[in-house]
């Protein structure tokens, strides 16, 4: 997974990264944004526009936010609360719209 969004995004969701992403791979939960690891092209365009510095490469995530690396993956591979199936790689967040639910990890924070 090239880029992940960590804890500074929770309850902030500025969305500057969504506007900057050339492949539309940033999806909106209820309290946080998530980067789809299968759709991200590792261009890095999202990282410098995040005003709360929530985005980084998976191998550069701060120690206190390491759980967000796996959690970003789970957002797409596991069935989220209130949904019938995993999100997977639907081909763009604008096509999908607001998901409106977070992973159990983010819900518990």
C-alpha positions, 0 to 999 in steps of 0.5 A: 500500500503506497499511501495511507491516511492516519489519525489526524484526519479523524473528525477533520476530513479537509478533503483537499486530498480528494480534489488533488488525487488524479485517480479518484482513490480516496474514499470517505467514511463517516469520520475519516478518509481512506486511500484504496491501496489497489487504486492508488498509483503512488504519485504522492499528489495527496500528501502535500495538500493535506493541511493536518499532515495525515497522509504519508507513505505506508513505510513512513507512518509514525509509530503511534499511527502504524495501526492505520496502515492495516486499517486503511486496507481493512476499509476495502477488504472487510465488510464494514458495519451496516454493509452487505459486502466489502467495498473492494476496488470499485473504480473511483470514489466519485462513482461510489459516493460517500461510504458513510461508515468507518472501520471498527478501529476508527469507530472506537477512537 
